Amino acid sequence: MTEPVSPLRLPPQATDAGQRMQQYPPPETWDDWVEWDQRQWPRKVPRHYMLVPTVCFNCESACGLLGWVDKETFQVRKFEGNPAHPGSRGRNCAKGPATLNQVNDPDRILYPLKRAGGRGEGRWVRVSWEEVLQDIGGRIRRALQEGRHNEVMYHVGRPGHDGLMEWILPAWGVDSHNSHTNICSAGARAGYAFWMGFDRPSPDHAAANVILLISSHLETGHYFNPHAQRIVEGQMAGAKLIVFDTRLSNTASRADTWIAPWPGSEAAILLAIANHLISTNRYDRDFVRRWVNWEEYLRLVHPDSPVTFESFETALKSLYAKYSFEFAARESGVEARLLRSIAEDVANCGGKLAAHNWRSAAAGNLGGWQVARCLFLLSVLTGSIGVEGGTSANAWDKWVPRPHRLAPHVKRWNELTWPGEYPLSYFEMSFLLPHFLKEGRGKLDVYFSRVYNPMWTNPDGFTWLEVLRDESKIGLHVALTPTWSETAWWADYVLPMGHGSERHDLMSQETHAGQWIAFRQPVRRVALERIGKKVHRTYEANPGQVWEETEFWVDLSWEIDPDGSLGIRQYFESPYRPGERITMDEYFGWMFENSVPGLPEAAAKEGLTPLAYMRRNGAFEIRAGAEAEFERPLSPEEVAAADVDEKTGILYTRAPASPPKNIVPTPAPVATGLGRPIGVMIDGVPQFGFRTPSRKLEFYSTTLAEFGWPELAIPEYIRSHVHPDLVDRAANEFVLLSTYRLPTLIHTRSANAKWLVEISHSNPTWMHTSDAARLGLATGDLLRVATEIGYFVDRVWVTEGIRPGVIACSHHLGRWRLAEGEGTSRMASALVELKESGGRWDLRQRKGVGPYKSSDPDTERIWWTDAGVHQNLTFPVQPDPVSGSHCWHQKVKVTRAEPEDRYGDVHVDTRESHEVFKRWLALTRPPKGGWRRPHWMLRPFRPDAEAYRSAPSPRAGVSGRSQ
Ligand code: SF4
């Protein structure tokens, strides 16, 4: 029994409870911080902790965490915020501290597993990492030697690292990256990218006068906690918060002005606001004159008009005159007077408009990308670009270091991810993969799914299931995952990868006006190394044999090319010990020494190496405050080495430019026959400009015009596929909003976090009181929601907090498993029965959630029974023909449940889903001859320029086309 210890024997900080409540442990005490052990209360028993910084992995925000490692057991006891992290500033949402649940999850995968029976039978054997590497490495080696590069695919859900796969995959010589972007942010990315060449905004909420959000951004959006704290800061300093959200979200409840427009009408409202600014001459005339490509617009669209700013202003007035407040009110259902008052607020923002749309309307609607484009028009008109309180481009506020060695651009193009029909997509057409495989466009020999659960997260999950179980389409499926998922169940290998405190990664996000970099660390490994223990591989320090991807990819690359004859191994050799395998200290240490501005100097001031600095602090602030790259004057040397195109004012290099240090993709040379564009003349001054073909903000996108969409080349309103005219409300048709997040959940991995699941475990369908009365429904009644390809059965929640004619259901719930004690976490999933007959699938819940015995006594205290309903299974794929974004909103028919219906039932016909896929595919237009994609546009893992040429005709011979 431990005796109570006198406070006098403790360091001073542990004796002052008041101080502890108000402050973080000071960094100089992180090696040995002492607190009373709460489990020993009321006795005062001290426990010694080593505090190791890391980065949360539970959403994209990359907030800082401190892992509290018990110095007696070397187990992590808790996670709190890292005050040294410039993005999160010591704060976290509920999901950050819940990392502890994921680490201690009794159902987690602890060892590498190999399938023992047929796919999906759920029989597994434990294998060693050596066996895994040999088998997979040998298979990839054969594929590469036989020229089947496009049969190797890496498909990621939550990347959680910057720059890693840009190091790995090009070294293998494959164009095989696949992402989840097109079920997430593709619409918004496209809207921003056509304007400025960058596909994300970085609003400076804290210093704004007006904050305009098209999403439930403050509570769950992109970048949730770092943005939320700055939005509130902005409000406290007097900023007005305007929120467009069809649903009364927590964000809407904080707004000064909340409107609930009909889904898909957002762009009409934004253009009415733009029209107000233009028609009342309350826009930043000088900014627009200097930085918008109005001359190009006039030359191409109004060739008979004089190329003067005045004639552009005349054109602008007439272009948007049709977007009156009354028109927008008809489209949106929001009163014109309210829209006018929002427009007045925007007009009075004083050049400080922080505006953001990420998923929400941009991800919900056909043409959703124009919502982001129209929103950015307001930022441009108010001159709020790159200034304090305005909106910047993401790359100005983000830093991605280059590793010691990068392979050249690959000379291949993968049509399974970048098909000819979608030359402007942002990015890979990932959610169409199963349809492409069904059509015979190719096959996969080795398919890595990584922290990704497409069968559950994506639309049309049963089509995924049909493909994942078919070994003729996917030869080997390797699931790299920290937890079980519906998708991992159908894998051949299930390989446990670490949670946020069990891995190395670099992260930098545009969370505010500034620039920072953070270091995710395996806290137990770092703690053991601090006391002098040698750890060769991270799985030696993690629970079981949970590994991390960075080391895994290095070892796998050596296995693919053991003797270096394929030219792959060289990229994974130490920069310090030629010919030897690179270590994690060397990989990250080299970047900290050579590729993070200011870090070596800051570390030297503290007498540390850059690596030691990052291991101790976990983050480094590169720059504070807004910085607008486009306004940077070119140096006399740059100007001397450039030619100016007299017509456009663009400056091109004469000599090949040296590669940029930052590996945020940079537009490659436009096909001009000149060098690389480096700037543009503005009022006679050579300045850096934007990363667009014109080097200016592109009000008129020549790219859109040339690639078949001339009528959409300027910010325009596109009628959504759920426009009110297409929804027959008298026939009980509704629009289903299916995209909203819950603040406490993550897509897949929160199922393994008991605190989070206890808080959120139901996803009833929201319905307005008037609609419920019409249908005779009361809260708790079962209803059947029918989509084009099937239906799901859910309970209704009757509320005033949603627009009549619209229903909503969160996509965060409805987890399921096929076996009693295995697969998806039992605290969050229903045990289901799955039946199939010729493409007709029926899923029925056999048992909900309940208490069970495990290594965690809390699982016997589970009091909830609900696992929610899996609505995404019933959604067909609906790819926007321009951005490639899945258009999530569904037109549905709602009825009372049938007598045979049960809560959670799902019925789907995948033959119908394939027909819907073909119908949406037919909306695409043939790309510009000879180009698979405009070369200037962002593309992750940009191949060699030659690979962009010679796209096959997308409509010719789709069937049977092979790679
Ligand atoms: S917002 Fe929450 S989940 Fe996202 S990184 Fe921060 S703490 Fe983690």
Boltz pocket constraint, residues with backbone or C-beta under 6 A from the ligand:
constraints:
  - pocket:
      binder: B
      contacts: [[A, 56], [A, 57], [A, 58], [A, 59], [A, 60], [A, 61], [A, 62], [A, 63], [A, 88], [A, 91], [A, 92], [A, 93], [A, 94], [A, 95], [A, 96], [A, 97], [A, 223], [A, 224], [A, 225], [A, 226]]
      max_distance: 6.0
